[in-house]
């Protein structure tokens, strides 16, 4: 069997076993019961994360593809990456919606909207009040 075929089979097997353990109940609810026995510990959290679990499922399957340690390390990561890509392909596509720049008028039911002319008038009145209070608090000679 060629290297490419072994790699493809190992990617598919990594995806299948990881999907079974992370997302399915299993035949006769075997996986559900196994997850329940794990409780809330580290291994239970590992079983809930497809990406985390694919790393560990890919490790022994990488031995099917390669023989030398350095090839095994790279194949291990590649198998996990291939399984993650297959998992993402099977999901609904992500749709990015544009964010509204600034809504023209926000009605939150709490505050009265302030128009630009009344805001400028209020700022002008506040500045006049500060000037008059500063003048009245200055010592007279």
C-alpha positions as YAML, in Angstrom:
chain: A
units: angstrom
residues:
- id: 1
  name: UNK
  ca: [0.00, 0.00, 0.00]
- id: 2
  name: UNK
  ca: [1.43, 3.40, -0.93]
- id: 3
  name: UNK
  ca: [2.29, 6.12, 1.57]
- id: 4
  name: UNK
  ca: [-0.43, 8.41, 0.23]
- id: 5
  name: UNK
  ca: [-3.14, 5.79, 0.64]
- id: 6
  name: UNK
  ca: [-1.98, 4.94, 4.17]
- id: 7
  name: UNK
  ca: [-1.99, 8.65, 5.06]
- id: 8
  name: UNK
  ca: [-5.48, 9.17, 3.63]
- id: 9
  name: UNK
  ca: [-6.80, 6.14, 5.49]
- id: 10
  name: UNK
  ca: [-5.19, 7.33, 8.71]
- id: 11
  name: UNK
  ca: [-6.75, 10.82, 8.34]
- id: 12
  name: UNK
  ca: [-10.19, 9.31, 7.79]
- id: 13
  name: UNK
  ca: [-9.74, 6.92, 10.71]
- id: 14
  name: UNK
  ca: [-8.57, 9.76, 12.96]
- id: 15
  name: UNK
  ca: [-11.63, 11.80, 12.06]
- id: 16
  name: UNK
  ca: [-14.00, 8.86, 12.52]
- id: 17
  name: UNK
  ca: [-12.71, 7.74, 15.91]
- id: 18
  name: UNK
  ca: [-12.43, 11.31, 17.19]
- id: 19
  name: UNK
  ca: [-15.95, 12.13, 16.02]
- id: 20
  name: UNK
  ca: [-17.28, 8.97, 17.64]
- id: 21
  name: UNK
  ca: [-15.65, 9.78, 20.98]
- id: 22
  name: UNK
  ca: [-16.37, 13.52, 21.04]
- id: 23
  name: UNK
  ca: [-19.76, 13.93, 19.34]
- id: 24
  name: UNK
  ca: [-21.69, 10.66, 19.33]
- id: 25
  name: UNK
  ca: [-23.38, 8.41, 21.87]
- id: 26
  name: UNK
  ca: [-21.89, 5.26, 20.41]
- id: 27
  name: UNK
  ca: [-23.51, 1.90, 19.80]
- id: 28
  name: UNK
  ca: [-25.77, 0.95, 22.71]
- id: 29
  name: UNK
  ca: [-24.75, 4.25, 24.40]
- id: 30
  name: UNK
  ca: [-21.32, 2.87, 25.25]
- id: 31
  name: UNK
  ca: [-19.58, 6.22, 24.72]
- id: 32
  name: UNK
  ca: [-22.18, 8.11, 26.79]
- id: 33
  name: UNK
  ca: [-21.73, 5.72, 29.69]
- id: 34
  name: UNK
  ca: [-17.95, 5.97, 29.36]
- id: 35
  name: UNK
  ca: [-18.16, 9.79, 29.46]
- id: 36
  name: UNK
  ca: [-20.41, 9.63, 32.51]
- id: 37
  name: UNK
  ca: [-17.88, 7.45, 34.33]
- id: 38
  name: UNK
  ca: [-15.15, 9.99, 33.62]
- id: 39
  name: UNK
  ca: [-17.06, 12.64, 35.58]
- id: 40
  name: UNK
  ca: [-15.89, 16.26, 35.35]
- id: 41
  name: UNK
  ca: [-12.15, 15.68, 35.34]
- id: 42
  name: UNK
  ca: [-9.48, 16.40, 32.75]
- id: 43
  name: UNK
  ca: [-10.27, 13.34, 30.63]
- id: 44
  name: UNK
  ca: [-13.97, 14.22, 30.55]
- id: 45
  name: UNK
  ca: [-13.12, 17.69, 29.25]
- id: 46
  name: UNK
  ca: [-10.80, 16.11, 26.69]
- id: 47
  name: UNK
  ca: [-13.67, 13.97, 25.41]
- id: 48
  name: UNK
  ca: [-15.77, 17.10, 24.75]
- id: 49
  name: UNK
  ca: [-13.20, 18.87, 22.55]
- id: 50
  name: UNK
  ca: [-12.86, 17.46, 19.05]
- id: 51
  name: UNK
  ca: [-9.62, 19.32, 18.33]
- id: 52
  name: UNK
  ca: [-7.96, 18.27, 21.59]
- id: 53
  name: UNK
  ca: [-9.04, 14.68, 21.24]
- id: 54
  name: UNK
  ca: [-7.85, 14.41, 17.63]
- id: 55
  name: UNK
  ca: [-4.27, 14.98, 18.78]
- id: 56
  name: UNK
  ca: [-4.39, 11.87, 20.98]
- id: 57
  name: UNK
  ca: [-6.31, 9.72, 18.52]
- id: 58
  name: UNK
  ca: [-3.83, 10.59, 15.74]
- id: 59
  name: UNK
  ca: [-0.75, 9.54, 17.75]
- id: 60
  name: UNK
  ca: [-1.11, 5.76, 17.43]
- id: 61
  name: UNK
  ca: [-2.49, 6.02, 13.89]
- id: 62
  name: UNK
  ca: [0.66, 7.86, 12.80]
- id: 63
  name: UNK
  ca: [2.55, 4.60, 13.38]
- id: 64
  name: UNK
  ca: [0.48, 3.08, 10.57]
- id: 65
  name: UNK
  ca: [1.85, 5.65, 8.14]
- id: 66
  name: UNK
  ca: [5.50, 6.09, 9.12]
- id: 67
  name: UNK
  ca: [8.37, 4.26, 10.73]
- id: 68
  name: UNK
  ca: [11.01, 6.81, 11.79]
- id: 69
  name: UNK
  ca: [10.53, 9.06, 14.86]
- id: 70
  name: UNK
  ca: [10.80, 12.40, 13.04]
- id: 71
  name: UNK
  ca: [8.35, 11.27, 10.36]
- id: 72
  name: UNK
  ca: [6.04, 10.01, 13.10]
- id: 73
  name: UNK
  ca: [6.03, 13.42, 14.80]
- id: 74
  name: UNK
  ca: [5.15, 15.30, 11.63]
- id: 75
  name: UNK
  ca: [2.60, 12.70, 10.54]
- id: 76
  name: UNK
  ca: [0.99, 12.77, 13.98]
- id: 77
  name: UNK
  ca: [0.31, 16.49, 13.70]
- id: 78
  name: UNK
  ca: [-0.72, 16.22, 10.05]
- id: 79
  name: UNK
  ca: [-3.27, 13.51, 10.83]
- id: 80
  name: UNK
  ca: [-4.79, 15.62, 13.57]
- id: 81
  name: UNK
  ca: [-4.83, 18.64, 11.27]
- id: 82
  name: UNK
  ca: [-6.49, 16.64, 8.51]
- id: 83
  name: UNK
  ca: [-9.17, 15.40, 10.92]
- id: 84
  name: UNK
  ca: [-9.77, 18.97, 12.10]
- id: 85
  name: UNK
  ca: [-10.14, 20.14, 8.51]
- id: 86
  name: UNK
  ca: [-12.66, 17.39, 7.81]
- id: 87
  name: UNK
  ca: [-14.59, 18.41, 10.91]
- id: 88
  name: UNK
  ca: [-14.70, 22.05, 9.82]
- id: 89
  name: UNK
  ca: [-15.80, 21.12, 6.28]
- id: 90
  name: UNK
  ca: [-18.82, 19.30, 7.72]
- id: 91
  name: UNK
  ca: [-20.07, 22.35, 9.64]
- id: 92
  name: UNK
  ca: [-22.32, 25.13, 8.43]
- id: 93
  name: UNK
  ca: [-20.31, 27.93, 6.86]
- id: 94
  name: UNK
  ca: [-19.46, 30.95, 8.96]
- id: 95
  name: UNK
  ca: [-21.22, 34.05, 7.68]
- id: 96
  name: UNK
  ca: [-19.70, 37.36, 8.70]
- id: 97
  name: UNK
  ca: [-22.22, 40.17, 8.97]
- id: 98
  name: UNK
  ca: [-21.14, 43.82, 8.70]
- id: 99
  name: UNK
  ca: [-21.47, 45.86, 11.88]
- id: 100
  name: UNK
  ca: [-23.62, 48.97, 11.73]
- id: 101
  name: UNK
  ca: [-21.38, 52.03, 11.84]
- id: 102
  name: UNK
  ca: [-23.40, 54.32, 14.04]
- id: 103
  name: UNK
  ca: [-27.13, 54.04, 14.20]
- id: 104
  name: UNK
  ca: [-28.78, 57.36, 13.39]
- id: 105
  name: UNK
  ca: [-30.91, 57.33, 16.50]
- id: 106
  name: UNK
  ca: [-30.79, 54.98, 19.43]
- id: 107
  name: UNK
  ca: [-33.99, 54.64, 21.39]
- id: 108
  name: UNK
  ca: [-33.22, 52.79, 24.57]
- id: 109
  name: UNK
  ca: [-36.33, 54.11, 26.33]
- id: 110
  name: UNK
  ca: [-34.25, 55.71, 29.07]
- id: 111
  name: UNK
  ca: [-32.93, 59.01, 27.77]
- id: 112
  name: UNK
  ca: [-34.25, 61.79, 25.60]
- id: 113
  name: UNK
  ca: [-32.30, 62.08, 22.39]
- id: 114
  name: UNK
  ca: [-30.30, 65.30, 22.26]
- id: 115
  name: UNK
  ca: [-30.05, 67.18, 19.00]
- id: 116
  name: UNK
  ca: [-26.83, 68.82, 17.88]
- id: 117
  name: UNK
  ca: [-28.18, 72.35, 18.22]
- id: 118
  name: UNK
  ca: [-29.44, 71.82, 21.77]
- id: 119
  name: UNK
  ca: [-26.15, 70.13, 22.73]
- id: 120
  name: UNK
  ca: [-24.20, 73.13, 21.43]
- id: 121
  name: UNK
  ca: [-26.57, 75.47, 23.28]
- id: 122
  name: UNK
  ca: [-26.09, 73.47, 26.52]
- id: 123
  name: UNK
  ca: [-22.31, 73.60, 26.13]
- id: 124
  name: UNK
  ca: [-22.50, 77.35, 25.55]
- id: 125
  name: UNK
  ca: [-24.68, 77.85, 28.63]
- id: 126
  name: UNK
  ca: [-22.28, 75.76, 30.73]
- id: 127
  name: UNK
  ca: [-19.31, 77.82, 29.52]
- id: 128
  name: UNK
  ca: [-21.15, 81.07, 30.35]
- id: 129
  name: UNK
  ca: [-21.93, 79.77, 33.85]
- id: 130
  name: UNK
  ca: [-18.27, 78.84, 34.44]
- id: 131
  name: UNK
  ca: [-17.11, 82.30, 33.34]
- id: 132
  name: UNK
  ca: [-19.60, 84.08, 35.57]
- id: 133
  name: UNK
  ca: [-18.76, 81.91, 38.58]
- id: 134
  name: UNK
  ca: [-15.06, 82.48, 38.02]
- id: 135
  name: UNK
  ca: [-15.60, 86.24, 37.78]
- id: 136
  name: UNK
  ca: [-17.72, 86.32, 40.93]
- id: 137
  name: UNK
  ca: [-15.23, 84.28, 42.93]
- id: 138
  name: UNK
  ca: [-12.29, 86.50, 41.92]
- id: 139
  name: UNK
  ca: [-11.19, 88.87, 44.67]
- id: 140
  name: UNK
  ca: [-12.35, 92.48, 44.20]
- id: 141
  name: UNK
  ca: [-10.00, 95.38, 44.67]
...
